[in-house]
Amino acid sequence: MLRSCATTGGIYYRRLGNVTKPDYPANDVYSPADNPDFSAKIVEGATENDIDLLEVYRLK
C-alpha cells in the first residue's frame, strides 16, 4: 500500500510497505511544461485596483 504523510515541519514522505522515501508532492501536480506559473506573468495594463485583496489574504 502506497501512503503519503507529512511531518509537522512540512517534510513529506511516501511509504510503500515498510520503506519510507522523501516525497515531493508539488512535482506530482505541477510541472513547468504542463502547468506554467501564471502568477509570474506580467499583465499589461493591470493596476493595483485589479488585485483582489480577499484572494491575496486567502493565498497567505
C-alpha positions as a printed Julia matrix, in Angstrom:
60×3 Matrix{Float64}:
  0.0    0.0     0.0
  1.38   3.39   -1.04
  0.87   6.09    1.58
  1.92   9.72    1.77
  2.47  11.53    5.04
  3.92  14.81    6.23
  5.68  15.9     9.39
  4.68  18.97   11.37
  7.84  20.55    9.99
  6.46  20.31    6.45
  8.6   17.41    5.24
  6.75  14.89    3.08
  7.4   11.18    2.88
  5.98   8.34    0.8
  5.67   4.88    2.29
  5.45   1.62    0.43
  5.19  -1.2     2.93
  7.96  -0.57    5.44
 10.1    1.51    3.05
  9.96   5.29    3.53
 11.38   7.75    0.99
 11.25  11.55    0.66
  8.3   12.76   -1.4
  7.81  15.96   -3.33
  4.04  16.29   -3.82
  4.36  19.54   -5.78
  6.2   17.62   -8.5
  3.23  15.27   -8.88
  0.79  18.06   -9.7
  2.79  20.94  -11.13
  5.33  20.78  -13.88
  6.54  23.8   -15.84
  5.71  22.11  -19.14
  2.12  21.21  -18.25
  1.25  23.97  -15.78
  3.04  27.27  -16.4
  3.22  29.64  -13.43
  0.66  32.25  -14.4
  1.31  34.17  -11.18
  4.75  35.11  -12.53
  3.42  36.63  -15.74
  3.19  40.39  -16.18
 -0.29  41.54  -17.19
 -0.07  44.62  -19.38
 -2.36  47.43  -18.27
 -3.09  45.95  -14.84
 -3.14  48.28  -11.85
 -3.26  47.81   -8.09
 -7.03  48.25   -8.3
 -7.2   44.95  -10.21
 -5.86  42.99   -7.2
 -8.49  41.14   -5.17
 -7.23  41.62   -1.61
 -9.5   38.88   -0.28
 -7.85  36.35   -2.62
 -4.4   37.59   -1.59
 -5.39  37.03    2.06
 -6.69  33.52    1.25
 -3.46  32.7    -0.56
 -1.42  33.58    2.5
